[in-house]
Amino acid sequence: DPRRVVRRVFDEVWNGANIDAIDDLFDAGFVRHGWPVDHPRGPEGEKRHRAAHAAEFRDFHITAEDIVAEGDRVAVRYRWTAVHRPTGKPVFMDGIAIHRVASGKITELWAIGDELSLHRQLAEG
């Protein structure tokens, strides 16, 4: 079930900080669309993304508010909360991600978050 794969990413990789699970959940040719050209493909690129996020935020938690699946696509409306390490400010970000799943692994991901709201939270008082 593609939904189960995506839930595992949220629960194990993001909320559980289990970086090793990335190898089981992401295809060798995985592509995170919208990232710089030099962002590596496959599980290594996703590990780099997760590590960079962990360096910037602590006490991270992501909640899948809605999950809709059709065929090989799983769309998730999510909210994550965390504490921004450099400032100590609690922050959140809402977003939507669409995952393509094949043979039990994520092969592609399109994600967009409300970064403007995040930047505004960091700029406040």
N, C-alpha and C positions, 0 to 999 in steps of 0.2 A: 504494500500500500504506500504510494508516494507521500501521503500525509504523515505516515509514521516516520519516514525518513526525515522529513522536515522538522517534525516535533523533536526528534532525537538531536538535531542540530541545535535547536533552541535550548533543550533541557541539558544535554551533555556537554556540548562545545561551549555555548555561551554562559548558561547559568551554572553548569558544573565545572567550567574551566578545564575540561578534558581535551587538551589539544590533540592527544593521540587518536581520539575518535574521528578526527578529520580524515585520516587515512581510510577509515571504513565507510565514511559517508560521502566523500567527494571523489568523483571520477578523475582519472589521471589527466584527462584533457579538459577538466573543469575551467570555465571562463566566467569571471565576475565582470559583467558588462558595465561600462561607464568608468572603469578605472584607467589610470595611465597605461600607455602602451607597454612600459617596462615592468608592469605588475606581472609577476610570473603566473603562468597557468597551473592548473592542477592543485593538489592538496598543499603544496609548499606555499603557493600564493595565498591560500586561505589561512594557513598557519601564520604567515607574516602579517596578514590583516588582523587576525585575532590578537597577536602579540602587540601590535601597535596600539590597538584599542585598550588592551590591559595596561599599557604604559601610561595612557592618558587618563583612564578612569578606574576607580576602585568601587567595590560594593555594587558591581554591575548586576542587573537583573532585567531580563526581557520577558514580556508577556505577549503571547499571541492572542490578540483580541478577537480576531476572526480568521478562520482558515477555510478557503474554498478551493476545491480540487475539481479539475476536469481533464480527463486524459492524462497526459504526462506533465501537466502544469499544476502547481500548488501556489496559490496566492495567499499571502498573510498580511493582515493589518496588525501592526505591532506597536508596543510602547516599551521603551527601555528607560530605566532609571539608574543613576549612578552618582558617584561623587567625583568631581573633576579634581584630579590629583594636584595640579599646580595651584588652584585657587581654594580648594576645600569646599567648593559650592556644590550643593545637591542639584542635579539637573535631570531632565528627561528629554526624550525625543520620540516623536511618533513617526511612523513610516509604513511603507508598503513594499513588500518583496515578492517577486514572482520567481519560483524555482522550476526548472525543468529536471525531471527525474527519469532516469533510464536504468534498467537492470539494478534497481535498488540503490543507485548513487545519484547525487546531484551533479548534473552536467553543465548547467548554466544557471546564472542568477542575475536578475535585474532588480536593483533595490534603490529606493529613493526615500530619504528622510527629511524631516522638517529642520534643516540645518539653520535656517534663519532664526527660528525660535530658540534653538540651542545657543546660538551666538548671542542673542538678546539676553538669555538667562545669565550667560557668563559676563556680560557687560553691566548687568544691574549691580547697584550698590555694593 
